[in-house]
Amino acid sequence: MSLETFGARTRYLRRIWGFTQADVRKAGGPSRNTLSRLEKDEDGPNDVSDATLQGLAIALKCNRRWLETGQGKGWVEGVLPPE
């Protein structure tokens, strides 16, 4: 799986955690509609608010910089991905 786009990274994280789009919303992420558009790369990080990006990173338990750019560590300190 290529993780070259914001949408691909978002979808990848949601799936490895086993979350539905509704689960991400409940955890403080964007609406299902917004998340769908982000995952399809119809919208990108520049198309949503700072609060939306922060909420998405928190909901997906990831490093926001990695989510947005693909650079740096994917996981925040103290969080390990599921095996």
PDB file of N, CA, C and O in Angstrom:
ATOM      1  N   MET A   1       0.850  -1.182   0.000  1.00  0.00           N
ATOM      2  CA  MET A   1       0.000   0.000   0.000  1.00  0.00           C
ATOM      3  C   MET A   1       0.892   1.240   0.000  1.00  0.00           C
ATOM      4  O   MET A   1       1.774   1.388   0.846  1.00  0.00           O
ATOM      5  N   SER A   2       0.653   2.100  -0.935  1.00  0.00           N
ATOM      6  CA  SER A   2       1.396   3.352  -1.023  1.00  0.00           C
ATOM      7  C   SER A   2       0.804   4.370  -0.052  1.00  0.00           C
ATOM      8  O   SER A   2      -0.411   4.561   0.006  1.00  0.00           O
ATOM      9  N   LEU A   3       1.676   5.009   0.698  1.00  0.00           N
ATOM     10  CA  LEU A   3       1.231   6.019   1.662  1.00  0.00           C
ATOM     11  C   LEU A   3       1.706   7.400   1.248  1.00  0.00           C
ATOM     12  O   LEU A   3       2.059   8.223   2.093  1.00  0.00           O
ATOM     13  N   GLU A   4       1.715   7.650  -0.048  1.00  0.00           N
ATOM     14  CA  GLU A   4       2.253   8.904  -0.576  1.00  0.00           C
ATOM     15  C   GLU A   4       1.315  10.093  -0.436  1.00  0.00           C
ATOM     16  O   GLU A   4       1.770  11.235  -0.500  1.00  0.00           O
ATOM     17  N   THR A   5       0.035   9.863  -0.249  1.00  0.00           N
ATOM     18  CA  THR A   5      -0.909  10.980  -0.158  1.00  0.00           C
ATOM     19  C   THR A   5      -1.516  11.057   1.240  1.00  0.00           C
ATOM     20  O   THR A   5      -1.527  10.084   1.994  1.00  0.00           O
ATOM     21  N   PHE A   6      -2.013  12.229   1.553  1.00  0.00           N
ATOM     22  CA  PHE A   6      -2.700  12.452   2.829  1.00  0.00           C
ATOM     23  C   PHE A   6      -3.869  11.481   2.970  1.00  0.00           C
ATOM     24  O   PHE A   6      -4.066  10.884   4.029  1.00  0.00           O
ATOM     25  N   GLY A   7      -4.632  11.329   1.908  1.00  0.00           N
ATOM     26  CA  GLY A   7      -5.783  10.429   1.950  1.00  0.00           C
ATOM     27  C   GLY A   7      -5.390   8.990   2.209  1.00  0.00           C
ATOM     28  O   GLY A   7      -6.051   8.291   2.978  1.00  0.00           O
ATOM     29  N   ALA A   8      -4.318   8.540   1.573  1.00  0.00           N
ATOM     30  CA  ALA A   8      -3.853   7.163   1.767  1.00  0.00           C
ATOM     31  C   ALA A   8      -3.392   6.940   3.203  1.00  0.00           C
ATOM     32  O   ALA A   8      -3.684   5.900   3.794  1.00  0.00           O
ATOM     33  N   ARG A   9      -2.671   7.912   3.771  1.00  0.00           N
ATOM     34  CA  ARG A   9      -2.226   7.787   5.153  1.00  0.00           C
ATOM     35  C   ARG A   9      -3.413   7.781   6.110  1.00  0.00           C
ATOM     36  O   ARG A   9      -3.434   7.014   7.072  1.00  0.00           O
ATOM     37  N   THR A  10      -4.386   8.624   5.852  1.00  0.00           N
ATOM     38  CA  THR A  10      -5.585   8.681   6.698  1.00  0.00           C
ATOM     39  C   THR A  10      -6.329   7.357   6.662  1.00  0.00           C
ATOM     40  O   THR A  10      -6.667   6.805   7.709  1.00  0.00           O
ATOM     41  N   ARG A  11      -6.586   6.847   5.474  1.00  0.00           N
ATOM     42  CA  ARG A  11      -7.308   5.584   5.306  1.00  0.00           C
ATOM     43  C   ARG A  11      -6.530   4.433   5.955  1.00  0.00           C
ATOM     44  O   ARG A  11      -7.115   3.592   6.638  1.00  0.00           O
ATOM     45  N   TYR A  12      -5.207   4.399   5.736  1.00  0.00           N
ATOM     46  CA  TYR A  12      -4.360   3.358   6.303  1.00  0.00           C
ATOM     47  C   TYR A  12      -4.484   3.321   7.826  1.00  0.00           C
ATOM     48  O   TYR A  12      -4.706   2.261   8.409  1.00  0.00           O
ATOM     49  N   LEU A  13      -4.341   4.469   8.456  1.00  0.00           N
ATOM     50  CA  LEU A  13      -4.420   4.518   9.914  1.00  0.00           C
ATOM     51  C   LEU A  13      -5.790   4.101  10.419  1.00  0.00           C
ATOM     52  O   LEU A  13      -5.899   3.351  11.389  1.00  0.00           O
ATOM     53  N   ARG A  14      -6.811   4.575   9.775  1.00  0.00           N
ATOM     54  CA  ARG A  14      -8.170   4.210  10.210  1.00  0.00           C
ATOM     55  C   ARG A  14      -8.354   2.706  10.137  1.00  0.00           C
ATOM     56  O   ARG A  14      -8.931   2.099  11.039  1.00  0.00           O
ATOM     57  N   ARG A  15      -7.866   2.110   9.065  1.00  0.00           N
ATOM     58  CA  ARG A  15      -8.048   0.668   8.883  1.00  0.00           C
ATOM     59  C   ARG A  15      -7.191  -0.161   9.833  1.00  0.00           C
ATOM     60  O   ARG A  15      -7.664  -1.174  10.348  1.00  0.00           O
ATOM     61  N   ILE A  16      -5.935   0.239  10.082  1.00  0.00           N
ATOM     62  CA  ILE A  16      -5.126  -0.595  10.977  1.00  0.00           C
ATOM     63  C   ILE A  16      -5.646  -0.542  12.411  1.00  0.00           C
ATOM     64  O   ILE A  16      -5.465  -1.494  13.170  1.00  0.00           O
ATOM     65  N   TRP A  17      -6.286   0.555  12.785  1.00  0.00           N
ATOM     66  CA  TRP A  17      -6.905   0.619  14.108  1.00  0.00           C
ATOM     67  C   TRP A  17      -8.258  -0.091  14.125  1.00  0.00           C
ATOM     68  O   TRP A  17      -8.818  -0.336  15.193  1.00  0.00           O
ATOM     69  N   GLY A  18      -8.782  -0.419  12.949  1.00  0.00           N
ATOM     70  CA  GLY A  18     -10.074  -1.097  12.870  1.00  0.00           C
ATOM     71  C   GLY A  18     -11.246  -0.160  13.088  1.00  0.00           C
ATOM     72  O   GLY A  18     -12.318  -0.589  13.516  1.00  0.00           O
ATOM     73  N   PHE A  19     -11.047   1.127  12.794  1.00  0.00           N
ATOM     74  CA  PHE A  19     -12.093   2.124  13.002  1.00  0.00           C
ATOM     75  C   PHE A  19     -12.950   2.287  11.755  1.00  0.00           C
ATOM     76  O   PHE A  19     -12.462   2.194  10.629  1.00  0.00           O
ATOM     77  N   THR A  20     -14.225   2.530  11.977  1.00  0.00           N
ATOM     78  CA  THR A  20     -15.093   2.992  10.895  1.00  0.00           C
ATOM     79  C   THR A  20     -14.964   4.509  10.829  1.00  0.00           C
ATOM     80  O   THR A  20     -14.372   5.128  11.713  1.00  0.00           O
ATOM     81  N   GLN A  21     -15.513   5.097   9.789  1.00  0.00           N
ATOM     82  CA  GLN A  21     -15.507   6.556   9.720  1.00  0.00           C
ATOM     83  C   GLN A  21     -16.309   7.143  10.876  1.00  0.00           C
ATOM     84  O   GLN A  21     -15.964   8.204  11.397  1.00  0.00           O
ATOM     85  N   ALA A  22     -17.370   6.462  11.276  1.00  0.00           N
ATOM     86  CA  ALA A  22     -18.167   6.927  12.419  1.00  0.00           C
ATOM     87  C   ALA A  22     -17.351   6.868  13.714  1.00  0.00           C
ATOM     88  O   ALA A  22     -17.484   7.744  14.568  1.00  0.00           O
ATOM     89  N   ASP A  23     -16.511   5.844  13.864  1.00  0.00           N
ATOM     90  CA  ASP A  23     -15.659   5.739  15.051  1.00  0.00           C
ATOM     91  C   ASP A  23     -14.700   6.927  15.133  1.00  0.00           C
ATOM     92  O   ASP A  23     -14.479   7.483  16.209  1.00  0.00           O
ATOM     93  N   VAL A  24     -14.131   7.312  13.984  1.00  0.00           N
ATOM     94  CA  VAL A  24     -13.205   8.448  13.955  1.00  0.00           C
ATOM     95  C   VAL A  24     -13.937   9.715  14.374  1.00  0.00           C
ATOM     96  O   VAL A  24     -13.397  10.525  15.127  1.00  0.00           O
ATOM     97  N   ARG A  25     -15.139   9.886  13.899  1.00  0.00           N
ATOM     98  CA  ARG A  25     -15.948  11.058  14.270  1.00  0.00           C
ATOM     99  C   ARG A  25     -16.192  11.082  15.773  1.00  0.00           C
ATOM    100  O   ARG A  25     -16.043  12.122  16.414  1.00  0.00           O
ATOM    101  N   LYS A  26     -16.567   9.940  16.331  1.00  0.00           N
ATOM    102  CA  LYS A  26     -16.852   9.852  17.770  1.00  0.00           C
ATOM    103  C   LYS A  26     -15.614  10.146  18.608  1.00  0.00           C
ATOM    104  O   LYS A  26     -15.726  10.620  19.739  1.00  0.00           O
ATOM    105  N   ALA A  27     -14.425   9.866  18.054  1.00  0.00           N
ATOM    106  CA  ALA A  27     -13.167  10.090  18.781  1.00  0.00           C
ATOM    107  C   ALA A  27     -12.640  11.506  18.607  1.00  0.00           C
ATOM    108  O   ALA A  27     -11.532  11.812  19.047  1.00  0.00           O
ATOM    109  N   GLY A  28     -13.420  12.370  17.972  1.00  0.00           N
ATOM    110  CA  GLY A  28     -13.023  13.770  17.835  1.00  0.00           C
ATOM    111  C   GLY A  28     -12.543  14.163  16.460  1.00  0.00           C
ATOM    112  O   GLY A  28     -12.087  15.288  16.255  1.00  0.00           O
ATOM    113  N   GLY A  29     -12.640  13.241  15.510  1.00  0.00           N
ATOM    114  CA  GLY A  29     -12.236  13.543  14.143  1.00  0.00           C
ATOM    115  C   GLY A  29     -13.331  14.280  13.385  1.00  0.00           C
ATOM    116  O   GLY A  29     -14.349  14.661  13.961  1.00  0.00           O
ATOM    117  N   PRO A  30     -13.112  14.476  12.088  1.00  0.00           N
ATOM    118  CA  PRO A  30     -14.084  15.215  11.276  1.00  0.00           C
ATOM    119  C   PRO A  30     -15.342  14.400  11.002  1.00  0.00           C
ATOM    120  O   PRO A  30     -15.419  13.217  11.334  1.00  0.00           O
ATOM    121  N   SER A  31     -16.317  15.051  10.395  1.00  0.00           N
ATOM    122  CA  SER A  31     -17.551  14.363  10.019  1.00  0.00           C
ATOM    123  C   SER A  31     -17.237  13.244   9.036  1.00  0.00           C
ATOM    124  O   SER A  31     -16.181  13.240   8.403  1.00  0.00           O
ATOM    125  N   ARG A  32     -18.147  12.307   8.914  1.00  0.00           N
ATOM    126  CA  ARG A  32     -17.944  11.193   7.982  1.00  0.00           C
ATOM    127  C   ARG A  32     -17.795  11.707   6.553  1.00  0.00           C
ATOM    128  O   ARG A  32     -16.989  11.176   5.789  1.00  0.00           O
ATOM    129  N   ASN A  33     -18.549  12.714   6.190  1.00  0.00           N
ATOM    130  CA  ASN A  33     -18.470  13.274   4.847  1.00  0.00           C
ATOM    131  C   ASN A  33     -17.088  13.871   4.581  1.00  0.00           C
ATOM    132  O   ASN A  33     -16.481  13.623   3.539  1.00  0.00           O
ATOM    133  N   THR A  34     -16.601  14.666   5.544  1.00  0.00           N
ATOM    134  CA  THR A  34     -15.272  15.268   5.397  1.00  0.00           C
ATOM    135  C   THR A  34     -14.205  14.195   5.351  1.00  0.00           C
ATOM    136  O   THR A  34     -13.301  14.257   4.517  1.00  0.00           O
ATOM    137  N   LEU A  35     -14.294  13.207   6.236  1.00  0.00           N
ATOM    138  CA  LEU A  35     -13.311  12.129   6.263  1.00  0.00           C
ATOM    139  C   LEU A  35     -13.311  11.358   4.950  1.00  0.00           C
ATOM    140  O   LEU A  35     -12.248  10.995   4.446  1.00  0.00           O
ATOM    141  N   SER A  36     -14.470  11.107   4.401  1.00  0.00           N
ATOM    142  CA  SER A  36     -14.563  10.414   3.115  1.00  0.00           C
ATOM    143  C   SER A  36     -13.854  11.209   2.022  1.00  0.00           C
ATOM    144  O   SER A  36     -13.108  10.642   1.223  1.00  0.00           O
ATOM    145  N   ARG A  37     -14.084  12.504   1.986  1.00  0.00           N
ATOM    146  CA  ARG A  37     -13.436  13.355   0.979  1.00  0.00           C
ATOM    147  C   ARG A  37     -11.923  13.378   1.165  1.00  0.00           C
ATOM    148  O   ARG A  37     -11.178  13.383   0.185  1.00  0.00           O
ATOM    149  N   LEU A  38     -11.465  13.392   2.412  1.00  0.00           N
ATOM    150  CA  LEU A  38     -10.028  13.381   2.686  1.00  0.00           C
ATOM    151  C   LEU A  38      -9.407  12.055   2.249  1.00  0.00           C
ATOM    152  O   LEU A  38      -8.345  12.038   1.626  1.00  0.00           O
ATOM    153  N   GLU A  39     -10.065  10.955   2.575  1.00  0.00           N
ATOM    154  CA  GLU A  39      -9.533   9.642   2.227  1.00  0.00           C
ATOM    155  C   GLU A  39      -9.473   9.426   0.712  1.00  0.00           C
ATOM    156  O   GLU A  39      -8.621   8.686   0.220  1.00  0.00           O
ATOM    157  N   LYS A  40     -10.363  10.060  -0.007  1.00  0.00           N
ATOM    158  CA  LYS A  40     -10.381   9.940  -1.476  1.00  0.00           C
ATOM    159  C   LYS A  40      -9.471  10.970  -2.143  1.00  0.00           C
ATOM    160  O   LYS A  40      -9.396  11.033  -3.370  1.00  0.00           O
ATOM    161  N   ASP A  41      -8.782  11.774  -1.337  1.00  0.00           N
ATOM    162  CA  ASP A  41      -7.932  12.859  -1.827  1.00  0.00           C
ATOM    163  C   ASP A  41      -8.703  13.884  -2.641  1.00  0.00           C
ATOM    164  O   ASP A  41      -8.136  14.559  -3.500  1.00  0.00           O
ATOM    165  N   GLU A  42     -10.009  13.998  -2.367  1.00  0.00           N
ATOM    166  CA  GLU A  42     -10.798  15.065  -2.975  1.00  0.00           C
ATOM    167  C   GLU A  42     -10.513  16.379  -2.258  1.00  0.00           C
ATOM    168  O   GLU A  42     -10.576  17.453  -2.855  1.00  0.00           O
ATOM    169  N   ASP A  43     -10.200  16.276  -0.970  1.00  0.00           N
ATOM    170  CA  ASP A  43      -9.751  17.399  -0.161  1.00  0.00           C
ATOM    171  C   ASP A  43      -8.431  16.993   0.470  1.00  0.00           C
ATOM    172  O   ASP A  43      -8.142  15.805   0.614  1.00  0.00           O
ATOM    173  N   GLY A  44      -7.642  17.971   0.840  1.00  0.00           N
ATOM    174  CA  GLY A  44      -6.368  17.699   1.487  1.00  0.00           C
ATOM    175  C   GLY A  44      -6.241  18.499   2.760  1.00  0.00           C
ATOM    176  O   GLY A  44      -7.189  19.169   3.172  1.00  0.00           O
ATOM    177  N   PRO A  45      -5.077  18.439   3.389  1.00  0.00           N
ATOM    178  CA  PRO A  45      -4.911  19.139   4.663  1.00  0.00           C
ATOM    179  C   PRO A  45      -5.078  20.651   4.559  1.00  0.00           C
ATOM    180  O   PRO A  45      -5.396  21.299   5.557  1.00  0.00           O
ATOM    181  N   ASN A  46      -4.874  21.222   3.389  1.00  0.00           N
ATOM    182  CA  ASN A  46      -5.044  22.671   3.226  1.00  0.00           C
ATOM    183  C   ASN A  46      -6.507  23.069   3.043  1.00  0.00           C
ATOM    184  O   ASN A  46      -6.838  24.255   3.047  1.00  0.00           O
ATOM    185  N   ASP A  47      -7.382  22.072   2.883  1.00  0.00           N
ATOM    186  CA  ASP A  47      -8.799  22.343   2.653  1.00  0.00           C
ATOM    187  C   ASP A  47      -9.650  22.278   3.916  1.00  0.00           C
ATOM    188  O   ASP A  47     -10.848  22.556   3.874  1.00  0.00           O
ATOM    189  N   VAL A  48      -9.034  21.913   5.039  1.00  0.00           N
ATOM    190  CA  VAL A  48      -9.788  21.794   6.283  1.00  0.00           C
ATOM    191  C   VAL A  48      -9.116  22.641   7.366  1.00  0.00           C
ATOM    192  O   VAL A  48      -7.973  23.071   7.215  1.00  0.00           O
ATOM    193  N   SER A  49      -9.832  22.868   8.438  1.00  0.00           N
ATOM    194  CA  SER A  49      -9.321  23.723   9.509  1.00  0.00           C
ATOM    195  C   SER A  49      -8.219  23.036  10.309  1.00  0.00           C
ATOM    196  O   SER A  49      -8.065  21.815  10.286  1.00  0.00           O
ATOM    197  N   ASP A  50      -7.473  23.859  11.005  1.00  0.00           N
ATOM    198  CA  ASP A  50      -6.434  23.366  11.900  1.00  0.00           C
ATOM    199  C   ASP A  50      -7.044  22.451  12.963  1.00  0.00           C
ATOM    200  O   ASP A  50      -6.471  21.415  13.300  1.00  0.00           O
ATOM    201  N   ALA A  51      -8.186  22.833  13.479  1.00  0.00           N
ATOM    202  CA  ALA A  51      -8.861  22.022  14.500  1.00  0.00           C
ATOM    203  C   ALA A  51      -9.264  20.659  13.947  1.00  0.00           C
ATOM    204  O   ALA A  51      -9.189  19.654  14.654  1.00  0.00           O
ATOM    205  N   THR A  52      -9.687  20.620  12.697  1.00  0.00           N
ATOM    206  CA  THR A  52     -10.062  19.357  12.069  1.00  0.00           C
ATOM    207  C   THR A  52      -8.843  18.444  11.944  1.00  0.00           C
ATOM    208  O   THR A  52      -8.926  17.251  12.235  1.00  0.00           O
ATOM    209  N   LEU A  53      -7.719  19.002  11.513  1.00  0.00           N
ATOM    210  CA  LEU A  53      -6.498  18.202  11.394  1.00  0.00           C
ATOM    211  C   LEU A  53      -6.035  17.692  12.749  1.00  0.00           C
ATOM    212  O   LEU A  53      -5.634  16.536  12.878  1.00  0.00           O
ATOM    213  N   GLN A  54      -6.090  18.543  13.748  1.00  0.00           N
ATOM    214  CA  GLN A  54      -5.675  18.115  15.088  1.00  0.00           C
ATOM    215  C   GLN A  54      -6.598  17.022  15.608  1.00  0.00           C
ATOM    216  O   GLN A  54      -6.129  16.035  16.175  1.00  0.00           O
ATOM    217  N   GLY A  55      -7.896  17.185  15.423  1.00  0.00           N
ATOM    218  CA  GLY A  55      -8.853  16.170  15.863  1.00  0.00           C
ATOM    219  C   GLY A  55      -8.643  14.849  15.150  1.00  0.00           C
ATOM    220  O   GLY A  55      -8.766  13.783  15.753  1.00  0.00           O
ATOM    221  N   LEU A  56      -8.328  14.921  13.871  1.00  0.00           N
ATOM    222  CA  LEU A  56      -8.091  13.705  13.096  1.00  0.00           C
ATOM    223  C   LEU A  56      -6.839  12.987  13.595  1.00  0.00           C
ATOM    224  O   LEU A  56      -6.847  11.767  13.760  1.00  0.00           O
ATOM    225  N   ALA A  57      -5.776  13.731  13.834  1.00  0.00           N
ATOM    226  CA  ALA A  57      -4.542  13.123  14.339  1.00  0.00           C
ATOM    227  C   ALA A  57      -4.770  12.478  15.705  1.00  0.00           C
ATOM    228  O   ALA A  57      -4.254  11.393  15.972  1.00  0.00           O
ATOM    229  N   ILE A  58      -5.526  13.128  16.555  1.00  0.00           N
ATOM    230  CA  ILE A  58      -5.823  12.563  17.878  1.00  0.00           C
ATOM    231  C   ILE A  58      -6.673  11.302  17.736  1.00  0.00           C
ATOM    232  O   ILE A  58      -6.400  10.289  18.379  1.00  0.00           O
ATOM    233  N   ALA A  59      -7.695  11.368  16.900  1.00  0.00           N
ATOM    234  CA  ALA A  59      -8.577  10.217  16.714  1.00  0.00           C
ATOM    235  C   ALA A  59      -7.827   9.017  16.139  1.00  0.00           C
ATOM    236  O   ALA A  59      -8.119   7.873  16.485  1.00  0.00           O
ATOM    237  N   LEU A  60      -6.857   9.285  15.257  1.00  0.00           N
ATOM    238  CA  LEU A  60      -6.100   8.202  14.627  1.00  0.00           C
ATOM    239  C   LEU A  60      -4.818   7.849  15.386  1.00  0.00           C
ATOM    240  O   LEU A  60      -4.044   6.999  14.947  1.00  0.00           O
ATOM    241  N   LYS A  61      -4.604   8.503  16.519  1.00  0.00           N
ATOM    242  CA  LYS A  61      -3.469   8.208  17.405  1.00  0.00           C
ATOM    243  C   LYS A  61      -2.136   8.304  16.672  1.00  0.00           C
ATOM    244  O   LYS A  61      -1.276   7.432  16.794  1.00  0.00           O
ATOM    245  N   CYS A  62      -1.984   9.383  15.907  1.00  0.00           N
ATOM    246  CA  CYS A  62      -0.774   9.507  15.092  1.00  0.00           C
ATOM    247  C   CYS A  62      -0.147  10.884  15.219  1.00  0.00           C
ATOM    248  O   CYS A  62      -0.728  11.811  15.784  1.00  0.00           O
ATOM    249  N   ASN A  63       1.048  10.985  14.680  1.00  0.00           N
ATOM    250  CA  ASN A  63       1.777  12.242  14.620  1.00  0.00           C
ATOM    251  C   ASN A  63       1.156  13.091  13.513  1.00  0.00           C
ATOM    252  O   ASN A  63       1.089  12.662  12.361  1.00  0.00           O
ATOM    253  N   ARG A  64       0.712  14.266  13.855  1.00  0.00           N
ATOM    254  CA  ARG A  64       0.038  15.126  12.875  1.00  0.00           C
ATOM    255  C   ARG A  64       0.939  15.474  11.692  1.00  0.00           C
ATOM    256  O   ARG A  64       0.483  15.485  10.549  1.00  0.00           O
ATOM    257  N   ARG A  65       2.199  15.755  11.957  1.00  0.00           N
ATOM    258  CA  ARG A  65       3.117  16.113  10.865  1.00  0.00           C
ATOM    259  C   ARG A  65       3.222  14.964   9.858  1.00  0.00           C
ATOM    260  O   ARG A  65       3.200  15.190   8.649  1.00  0.00           O
ATOM    261  N   TRP A  66       3.334  13.736  10.359  1.00  0.00           N
ATOM    262  CA  TRP A  66       3.415  12.584   9.461  1.00  0.00           C
ATOM    263  C   TRP A  66       2.117  12.438   8.668  1.00  0.00           C
ATOM    264  O   TRP A  66       2.141  12.171   7.467  1.00  0.00           O
ATOM    265  N   LEU A  67       1.006  12.612   9.339  1.00  0.00           N
ATOM    266  CA  LEU A  67      -0.282  12.496   8.658  1.00  0.00           C
ATOM    267  C   LEU A  67      -0.371  13.496   7.511  1.00  0.00           C
ATOM    268  O   LEU A  67      -0.801  13.141   6.413  1.00  0.00           O
ATOM    269  N   GLU A  68       0.026  14.722   7.751  1.00  0.00           N
ATOM    270  CA  GLU A  68      -0.064  15.765   6.731  1.00  0.00           C
ATOM    271  C   GLU A  68       0.968  15.630   5.627  1.00  0.00           C
ATOM    272  O   GLU A  68       0.652  15.840   4.456  1.00  0.00           O
ATOM    273  N   THR A  69       2.204  15.279   5.984  1.00  0.00           N
ATOM    274  CA  THR A  69       3.298  15.344   5.005  1.00  0.00           C
ATOM    275  C   THR A  69       3.956  14.012   4.678  1.00  0.00           C
ATOM    276  O   THR A  69       4.633  13.889   3.657  1.00  0.00           O
ATOM    277  N   GLY A  70       3.764  13.021   5.529  1.00  0.00           N
ATOM    278  CA  GLY A  70       4.454  11.742   5.350  1.00  0.00           C
ATOM    279  C   GLY A  70       5.872  11.772   5.899  1.00  0.00           C
ATOM    280  O   GLY A  70       6.620  10.810   5.721  1.00  0.00           O
ATOM    281  N   GLN A  71       6.250  12.847   6.557  1.00  0.00           N
ATOM    282  CA  GLN A  71       7.608  12.987   7.093  1.00  0.00           C
ATOM    283  C   GLN A  71       7.596  12.843   8.611  1.00  0.00           C
ATOM    284  O   GLN A  71       6.630  13.212   9.278  1.00  0.00           O
ATOM    285  N   GLY A  72       8.680  12.304   9.138  1.00  0.00           N
ATOM    286  CA  GLY A  72       8.798  12.122  10.581  1.00  0.00           C
ATOM    287  C   GLY A  72       8.225  10.795  11.023  1.00  0.00           C
ATOM    288  O   GLY A  72       7.977   9.905  10.210  1.00  0.00           O
ATOM    289  N   LYS A  73       8.021  10.675  12.316  1.00  0.00           N
ATOM    290  CA  LYS A  73       7.487   9.449  12.902  1.00  0.00           C
ATOM    291  C   LYS A  73       5.974   9.415  12.752  1.00  0.00           C
ATOM    292  O   LYS A  73       5.304  10.440  12.878  1.00  0.00           O
ATOM    293  N   GLY A  74       5.449   8.237  12.483  1.00  0.00           N
ATOM    294  CA  GLY A  74       4.007   8.090  12.325  1.00  0.00           C
ATOM    295  C   GLY A  74       3.246   8.065  13.636  1.00  0.00           C
ATOM    296  O   GLY A  74       2.069   8.424  13.687  1.00  0.00           O
ATOM    297  N   TRP A  75       3.916   7.642  14.694  1.00  0.00           N
ATOM    298  CA  TRP A  75       3.212   7.441  15.966  1.00  0.00           C
ATOM    299  C   TRP A  75       3.646   8.473  16.991  1.00  0.00           C
ATOM    300  O   TRP A  75       4.811   8.868  17.044  1.00  0.00           O
ATOM    301  N   VAL A  76       2.710   8.895  17.789  1.00  0.00           N
ATOM    302  CA  VAL A  76       3.044   9.791  18.879  1.00  0.00           C
ATOM    303  C   VAL A  76       3.716   8.966  19.978  1.00  0.00           C
ATOM    304  O   VAL A  76       3.505   7.757  20.071  1.00  0.00           O
ATOM    305  N   GLU A  77       4.505   9.612  20.788  1.00  0.00           N
ATOM    306  CA  GLU A  77       5.222   8.927  21.856  1.00  0.00           C
ATOM    307  C   GLU A  77       4.254   8.199  22.779  1.00  0.00           C
ATOM    308  O   GLU A  77       3.245   8.757  23.209  1.00  0.00           O
ATOM    309  N   GLY A  78       4.573   6.963  23.072  1.00  0.00           N
ATOM    310  CA  GLY A  78       3.750   6.161  23.975  1.00  0.00           C
ATOM    311  C   GLY A  78       2.654   5.381  23.295  1.00  0.00           C
ATOM    312  O   GLY A  78       1.957   4.613  23.958  1.00  0.00           O
ATOM    313  N   VAL A  79       2.471   5.544  22.000  1.00  0.00           N
ATOM    314  CA  VAL A  79       1.437   4.822  21.263  1.00  0.00           C
ATOM    315  C   VAL A  79       2.109   3.841  20.313  1.00  0.00           C
ATOM    316  O   VAL A  79       2.963   4.221  19.512  1.00  0.00           O
ATOM    317  N   LEU A  80       1.719   2.598  20.410  1.00  0.00           N
ATOM    318  CA  LEU A  80       2.238   1.583  19.498  1.00  0.00           C
ATOM    319  C   LEU A  80       1.107   1.110  18.591  1.00  0.00           C
ATOM    320  O   LEU A  80      -0.017   0.918  19.055  1.00  0.00           O
ATOM    321  N   PRO A  81       1.389   0.922  17.317  1.00  0.00           N
ATOM    322  CA  PRO A  81       0.344   0.463  16.405  1.00  0.00           C
ATOM    323  C   PRO A  81      -0.060  -0.977  16.717  1.00  0.00           C
ATOM    324  O   PRO A  81       0.727  -1.732  17.289  1.00  0.00           O
ATOM    325  N   PRO A  82      -1.258  -1.351  16.352  1.00  0.00           N
ATOM    326  CA  PRO A  82      -1.665  -2.738  16.555  1.00  0.00           C
ATOM    327  C   PRO A  82      -0.832  -3.666  15.694  1.00  0.00           C
ATOM    328  O   PRO A  82      -0.342  -3.272  14.636  1.00  0.00           O
ATOM    329  N   GLU A  83      -0.674  -4.882  16.143  1.00  0.00           N
ATOM    330  CA  GLU A  83       0.133  -5.848  15.381  1.00  0.00           C
ATOM    331  C   GLU A  83      -0.714  -6.678  14.465  1.00  0.00           C
ATOM    332  O   GLU A  83      -0.194  -7.538  13.754  1.00  0.00           O
TER     333      GLU A  83
END
